[in-house]
Amino acid sequence: MSLDRVLMVMTAAALLSGCHLFGKLTPDCHSPQEYQRAGQVAPLKVPAGLEAPNTKDALVIPAVDLAPPPPGPKDLCLDVPPLYKAAPANKAASSS
């Protein structure tokens, strides 16, 4: 087989596979995400004789009692906007 045919076959295979090769580039919100394992750590302990840092603006992870239901297999991720469907034209305004 010549080099031209090999390149054409490889190009055709890549095109026929569609986006399957690039499927991992899209976010997968249906599997557990890394941020969901975040937890609150113990406060910083400062040795005696040293000044404690300012913790006034420290990030506090609130305790959540109720977890939201998991997304369905065909639900979109939260970072994907919902599908937009334009409202029908106002027939009363167009008839005057």
PyMOL commands that set and color helices and strands:
alter all, ss='L'
color gray80, all
select helices_A, chain A and resi 3-16+18-25+34-37+91-94
alter helices_A, ss='H'
color red, helices_A
deselect
rebuild
show_as cartoon
